[in-house]
Amino acid sequence: MKCIAMFFRNNIITAAAIATLALAASCKKFITIDNPSTVTLDREFETVSSTSSALTGVYALMAGSDGYGQRLANIFPQSADDFKAGGNYSALDRRGIGMYGVAPVNNELPASFRRFYMGIERANLCIKYIPLSPAYLNGSEQQKKDMRRMLGEAYTLRAQFYYELVRNWGDLPFHDVPAADLADFSLPKTDRDSIYDRVLGDLKIAEEYVPWRTESTDAANATRITKAAVKGIRARIALTRGGYSLRFAHSIYGQQMARPADYLDYYKIARDECYDIIQRASEHDLTTSYENVFRALHSNIALDVNHEIILCVGAYGNNSSSLGYYNGVRHAAGSRYSNGGGGNIAIPTYFYEFDSIADVRRDITIGSYEIDASSNKILNTAANMTDGKFRRSWTNIGGAAQTLNIEWPLLRFSDVLLMFAEAENELNNGPTAEAIAAYEKVRKRAYAGNLDRMGATPTNKNDFFTALVKERYLEFGGEGIRKYDLIRWNLLYSKILETRAKLSQMMLGEGRYVNVPAIIYVKANSYNPENNVVAEENTLSLYGGVPSKVFFEQGLGGGTTPAGYTAKAWRNSINLEFISGDNSGFARYFEPNKRELFPLPSDIINENNKLKNDCGCF
């Protein structure tokens, strides 16, 4: 059964449930929900059923175009050394975000900012009223258990909302009570470390209330928070809390990227939480097929046989996602699948970071081909490849639909393994045997059938960390993780410079790219989305042989196009504009110690006279 909607598959959000969450409508817009209600809050949380409907309203704010159905998945995480936003620069839209030149009046920022504060407000109402409920206080043991679980879920959702807000904007207003209980709706900024510490504490509480997957009545439903999800989210936030972030000029650090002196305390939290998950392989493990992890998000969650997806964000009806339509493999409008894809562009050098023979992840992560109007596949140019984990042709939705009900993977077991390995390495001044085992478990799946090409695992701290940086690069491409990893490691600027240098080498055919072809000659040929991706890649029709050969040989290098073939610029598609141009250059407007955060939206500042843009980030 596909993990659609939110977790209550047999429940519909009632008008009363959403309306009663709106009693705080007198507060400022960024924490406002605008519906009148005739149902009192104590009645709304009176029963398990009504509380379920109210909590569904909190979950709902994760989805949709202002949540992980679009902006939080595809726009805010750009750009890093895996993918970039397509199109030409404007400070006022998604390209301003992807090129690090976003203005406070950018039209992509306010809606998500408001949405997540709305989620916090709804979660605050649940956290206040669930413990006052008759079902929580005096119900049957099962009712009490259900109510405690929902309280833990509300704590976890609030933590996730704050995490997204803080990692994108830094210090922000914090409130942990419903807006109606606030003496002043114009809240000042709270230091991000204090916010992170608070939500880490809340997640520790939530762990006691939320069951493991196998203890749940809906064990196959990856959209509902379980104990592993709470622990994994807590580990991720702890690593962010212990990592680098852009500090403001008035802080004790000054205007620079800095991490706290006690950062190892947070690595310890991350290590312990991940260890607990790893020890329960019956709950979550790597699914043997890397490809099926992502196919499961499109059509059938049962493909994820080992429940690698610990938590995904559901998509349903009008609250659906544009995953696979905005981003993903490009499909032409005239194809049998209809149009979609292409919003995010793969960095051409990323294609060459994967082992060309052994690593199955490359052809799933990067869409090297597109689907033409005749429903055939044909190679892209190197500068026009896309992300590949989301594909319209993997769904059964055709026609003009732009919402394809594809889920967003918020937390996977492979992330838990690599977070554990990272924390172990840092805490022990080098990788332990357990850290190496966790790291190699991820690699062994990627190199299945070709383990001899994996190479030796480093055994000293610095080299193991470098290997982890690379492994997370290969494992999570296109999943909205890389930019934030690079920020917490304080590697974003160095990786931007490194990527520009690699792109220049590739453009010129120098260094490791000396044998990369300038032009590849191709024919469109049949495409079958039911085939595995590696098979589809290997059957691309290229002049000179199979892709594993053609991509790594100079070939004809230009001149007369062979009869029946089309010339596709490969290395020649990379130019100075793509690398550093004002219109589409990679991360063109990034400035270190300034652009690692977004400016506060101007609309938000206009609504709260205690806020200002003091981050120096525009």
N, C-alpha and C positions, 0 to 999 in steps of 0.2 A: 504494500500500500504506500502510495506516495505521501511524503511528509508535507502536506499542504496545509494552508491556513495557519492557525495557531494550534496550541496543543489540545484544546477541547474540540475534537472533531465533530461531536454530536451537538455542540452548543453553538448558537448564533449569538453574537454580541447584542444584547437587548438595548433598546433606546434608553431605558431607565438606567442601565449600568453605565453607559457613557454619560448620560445627563447628570447623574448624581455625582460624578467625578468633577463636575463643573461648578460646584458651589463657591469655589474661590475665584470666581470670575472678576472680582474687583481688582485683582493684582495686575501688575504690568504685563504687557503682551507676551513677553518671553516665558511667563509661567502661567498663562491663561488658557482655559478651555471654555469655549463660548456656547454653552447650552443651558437654558433654564431647566429646572426640575421640580417636580412635585413630590418626589420620593426622598425621604430623609436618608442621610448617610448610615445611621445606625440600622435602618431596615435593609439597606443595600447589602450590608455585610452580616445580615442576620443568619443566613443559611450557607451551606457549602455551595449550593447551586448559584445563588446570587453573587457570592464572593468570587466564584469561578468566572462569572461574566465580567465582573469588575476587573479582575486580574487580566483577563483576555484583552481588555482595553489598554493595559500597560504593554503587554506583548505587542499589540498591534502597532505601536509607535516605532518598533524596530523595522517594520517593513515599509513598503511604498517608496516612491521616488525620492523623498526627502530623508529616507533611512538607508537600509542596506539593499534596497531595490534599485538604487542608482547612486546618489551622491556619496554615501559613506563607503560604497564598494568600488566605484569606478572613477570618481572625480577627485575627492579629497586625497586619496593615496598617490596621486601622480605628482611629480615623476620621480623615478628612481632608475637604477641601472638595469632594470628589467623592461619596463614599459614607460611610455610617455603619452600625453594627450595628443590626439591628432588635431590638425587644423592650424590656423594662424592666430597669432597672439592678440588678445584683447584683455586689458586689465579688468574688464567688467563681466567676464564669463569664465567657463571651465578652463579655457586655455590660459587665462591669467593665473589660475591655481596651478596648472601643470607646468607652467614656465616660471613659477615663483615670482610673479609680478602682480599679485592680486591686490586690488584696491579695496578700501573699506566699503565702497558702494557696489562691490561685485555682487551680481544678482544670484549667485549660487550659494552664498553664505547664510543669509538670514533664516531661510525656511528650515534648514537642518538645525540651526542653533535653537530656534523656537521649539521645534519638534522634540528635541531631547530634553529641554526644560519642561515641556509638557509631560513627557514621560516621567520625569522626576516628580512632578506634582502628583500625577496619578499614583505613582509608587508610594509617595508619602501618605496619601490617603489610605492606601491599603495597609501600610505599616502602622498607622495610627489606629485604624478601626478594626482590623482583624483581631488583635488581642482583646478587644472589648466585646467581641461577638459572643452571643449565647452559645453558638456552635463550638467556638474555641474554648469557652470557659466551662460549659456544662453539657456539651454534646456527648454522643457515644465515643468510644475510644477511636473508632474509625473516623468519625467527624473531626475529632481533635487532631488526629494525625493528618487529615486532609488540610485542615486550616493551618497547621504548623508548616506544612509543605508550601502552601501558597504564601505564607509570610516570608519564608526563606526565598522563594522565587522573587517576591517584591524587593527584598534587600538586594538580590543579585542583579535584577534589572536596573535598579537605581544606581548600583555601582558601575554597571556597563555604560549607562548614559553619562555619568560623570566622567568616566574614563575617556570616552570619545570627545567630550567637550574639552577636557583639560589637555589631552595630548594634542589637540588642534589649536587651542587658544591660550593655554597656560592658566594663570591665576584668573579665577572667575567667582561670581557670587555663589555661595553655598547655602542651601537651606535643607533641613532634614525634617521639617514639619510642614503640614499643608499651608498654603499661602494665607488662608483665612486666619491662621494662628500667629501670623507675623505682625509685629507692631509697626513695621515699616516695610513697604513693598520694594523700595529702592535700596537694594542691598549692595554693599561695597564688595570689592574683590576679597577673596580668601586665598591665602597662599596655597599653591597646588600641592605642596608636601602635606599640608594639613588635610586637604581633601582626600588625597590618596591614603593617608593613614586611617582616616575615618572609614573609608569604604573597605579597606583591608580588614578592619575590625568587624564591620558589618558582614563581610563574606565569611569570616570565621564563625559568626553566629549562624549564618545561613547554612553552613555545612551540617550543623546539628539537626536542622529541620528537613532538609531535602534528601530524598532517598537515592541510593544507587540505581542505575538503570534497571537491573534485574529485579529490584525490589518494587518496581513501579508497575501499575496496572497497564501502562501504555509503553512498554519497554522498547517497542520498535519505533517510537516517535522521537526523532532527533530534534524537533523544534521545541520540546519542553525541557526545561532546565533540570538536570540531575546533579547528584553530588560531584560527579567527575567534572561537569561543566563549571560548578562553583569553584572547585579546586583549581581547574585550569585557568579560569578567568582571574582567580586570586594570584596564581603564579605569574601570569602575564602582567598584571598591574604591579606586582612586586618588582619584577625586572624593570619595568618602566620607572617606578619610584626610585629604584637603585641605580638607574642609568642617567645619562646626560639629558638635559633639556635646556632650552633657551631661557636664561634668567634675565629679569628686567634690570634696568640701570639702577633702580632704587633698592634692589635686593642686596643681601650681604655678599653676593657673588659679583655684583656689577653686571653690565650688559655683556654676557658671554654664555657659551655652552659650559655647563658645570654639572657635576654630580655630587651628592652629599658625602660627607666623610664616613658616615655609617652605612655605606651602600651594601656592604657584605651582609648586614642584617637582613636585607631584603632579598638578596640572593639565597640566603638560608630559607626564607619563607618559600621562595619559588622551588628550591630543591626539594623540600619536604612535601609540598603539595603534589609535585609531579611524581615523586617516588610513590606516594600513596596510590595514584592512578595506575602507574606501571605495575604495581604489585597485584592488581586485580585484572588479569588478562581476560577473564570471563566477561568483564564489563566492556572493555574496549581494547582493540588491538589493530595492527595494520591490516587492511584488506589486501589480499595478495595482488590484485590488479589495481595499479595506480589509476588506470583509465576509468575503471568502474566506480571509483570514489566520486568522480565528477559526473559520470552518466547517472549515478544514483540521484543527484540533485535535480536532474531533468525529468526523469520518468518513473523511476522505481527505486525507492530507498532500500529495497531488499538486495540490490546489487552490492551494497556496502555490507558484505556478509559478516564482517567482524566489528561492525559499528565503529569504524574509524572516525566518522563524523560524530563528534561528541555533542556538538550543538550547531544547528543551522537555523537561519532566519526564514520563516515560512513566506509563501507568496500565494495570494488568493484574491480572486475577484477584482474589485476596484482598488484593493490595497496590494496589488501584485507588483512585480518587478520588471524592469526593462533589461535585465540581464539576458544576453543572447540577442537582443535587438539593438541596444546601444553599443555594446562591446561584443567581443567574441569573433569567431570566424565570419568573414564577410560573405554574404549571400546576395546575389543580384535580384532585383525586383521581378524579373521575368522567370526566375527559377521556380520549380515546383514547391519550393519551401518558402517562397516569398522573400522579401528583402530583410536585411538586418546585418548587424555586426560592423566592426571596423572603427569604433570610436576611440580605442586605444591602440597604439602602435608599438610593436616590439622594437627594442633597440637592436639594430642589426648585429652588433657584436655579441649580444646575448645568445644568439643562435649558435655561436662558436664556443661558448663556455661549456656546453654539454659534451660528453664523450660521444663522438659521432656514430659509434658502432653499438655501444653497450647501454647507454642511459636512455631508457624508454620515456623519460619525462619530457624530453625536448619536443617531440612531435605532438604531445598532448598539450603542452604549455604554450607553444608558439604555433600560430596558424600560418604556415609557410605558403599555403595555397588558399584560393578563394573559390567560391561556387559561382559559375557564370550563368547567364540567362538561359542557357540550354541545360542547366542542372549538372554540368560537368565541372570537374576540378581543373584548375590551371594555376601554375605557380605565380605568386606575387613577386614584385620586385623586393629586394632586400630591405629597402626603406619603407615598405608598405605592408609588412607582415603584421599580424594582429595577435592578440591573446587568443588562446585556443581552448581553454577549459570550459567555455560556454559557447554552445553551438545551437543555432535555431533548428538545424536539421536533426538534432537529437531529441527534439520535442515532437509532439503530434499536433501542434497548433500551426495552422497555415493562414492563408489569406492576408488581410491587412492588419492583423492583430500585432500590437506592439508590446503587449504584456504576455509573457510566455510561461509564467508560473515556475520559473527556475529558482531554486533555493540558493541562499548564500551561505557558504561554509564559514561559520564564525570561529570554530575551534575544531582542530583535527588531532588525532592521537599522535601523528608524526610531529606535530608542534610540541606536544608534551614531552616526547622523547628528546627532542633537540633542546628544549628549554632546560630539561634535567641535565643533559650533558654540559651545557653552558654553565649552569650554576655549580655543578660538581667541579668543573675545571677551575672556576674562579675561587671557590672556597678552599680547594686543596692544593692550590698553586701548581696545578697540572691535572691531567685527566686520570681519574680512577678507572679501574677495570669496568665498573658499572657505567661510567660515562662513555667509555669506548664502545661498550656493548650497545648502548642506546643509539649512539651515532652510527655505528655500523649496521644496526637493524634497518635504519632508514635507507642507507646506501645499498644494502643487499637486495632490497626490493627493487630499487632503481636499476640495478645491474644483474637482475635475475637471469641466469643462463650465461653470464659473462663475468663471473666473480673474479676471474683472473685479471680483469682490467680495472678493478676497484682501486688498486694501489694500497700502500701501507698507510695505516692511521698514525698520525704524529703522536708522540708521547710526551712532549714538553708543552708547557702552558701556552706560550705565544703561538706556536705552530698549530696546536689543536684549536685555539680560538680562531685563527685564520681559516682553518679547514671548516669550522662551524659556520663562519660568515659565508663561505662559499656554498656549503651544503644548504643553508636556509635560502640562499639565492636560487638554487636549482629546484628545491622542493616546493617553494611557495610562490613562484612567479605568477603574477596576475591575480593574487588573492588578497591584495590590499595590505600586505605585511611589510614589504621590503623597505619602503620609505621610513616607516616608524622604527624598524630595526636599526637602520643606519643612523637615525637621529639619536636613539638611546645609546648607541655605541660611539657617538660623535664621529661618525665616518661619512656622513652625507656629503660634505664638501669634497673630501679626498676622493670619494667614489665618483662624483660628478666630473672632477678633473681627470681622473683615470679613464672614465668612459669617453670623454671628449678626445683624449690622446689615442685611445684604441680606435675610435671612429676615424680619426685622421689617418692612422696607419692603414686601416681597411680601405679608405678612399684611395690611398696612394698605392695599395698593394705592397706594403712593407711589413717587415717583421713576421709575426706569426700568420699574417694574412697574404703572404707573398704568392701563394698558390690559389687564393680565392678568385674565382672567375669574375671578369669584368661584366660579361654578358652570358646569360644562359638561354639557350634556345629550347622552346617548349611547344607542346601540343596539348590542347584540352583533351581530357579523356574521362571515362566514366567515373562517377563518384557513387559510393554506396555507404551511407551513414551507419549501416548495420555492421560494417566491417570494423575491425579494430584500427585505431588511428595509425599505428606503425605500418600496417599493411597498406593503408591508403597512401601514406607518405612514400613507401617503397615502390608503389606502382605509378607515381607521377611519370608522365611521358616527357623525358628530357633527352636532348640530343647528346650523344656521347656515352650513354649508359645509365646505370641506376643512380639515384640521388646520392648515396653514400660515396660514390665516385665523383660525380659531376660537381658537387658542392666544394670539392677539395682539389680540383685541378683547374689550371688556367683555361683549358679548352680553346676554342677558336679565337676568343678575344676580340671579336668584331669582324668587320668585313661583310661578305655576302651571307645573308641568312639562308640556311639550308631550306630546300624546297619543302613546303608543308609545315614549317615551324614558324613560331613567332619569337622575336627577340625580346627578352626581358632583361632590363638593366639589373644587374646584381650588385657587384661592387660599385659599378658606375652610377647607381641610384643615390649614392651618398655624396653630398656636396657640402660646401662650406655653410650654406644656409641651414641645412639639416643639423649641422654640428653646432654652429654658434651664431646663426643669423638672427636678426631682430624679430622676424616674423614667426619662425618655427624652430629656432635653435634649441638644442637640448638643454633644459633647465637654464635658459638664457639669462634670466634676471635674478638668479640665486645670488645672495650675498651671505657669507657665513656670519654667525652671531646676529642675524637680523631676520632672515626669511624662513627659519625653521618653524615658525608659528604663523597663523593667520592673524590679520588685524581684526578687531571686533567690528562687526557690521555697523555701519553708520546709523541704521534704524534703531539698533539696540541702544547705542549711546544716547540717541535723542530721547529715548524712553526712560532712561535712568541717569540722573545727573551725578551719580556717584561713580560712573564708569567713564574711562577715557582710554585712548590708545596710547599706552605708555610702554608698549613692548618694543618700539623701535623697528617694527617689522614691515614698514611700508615707506 
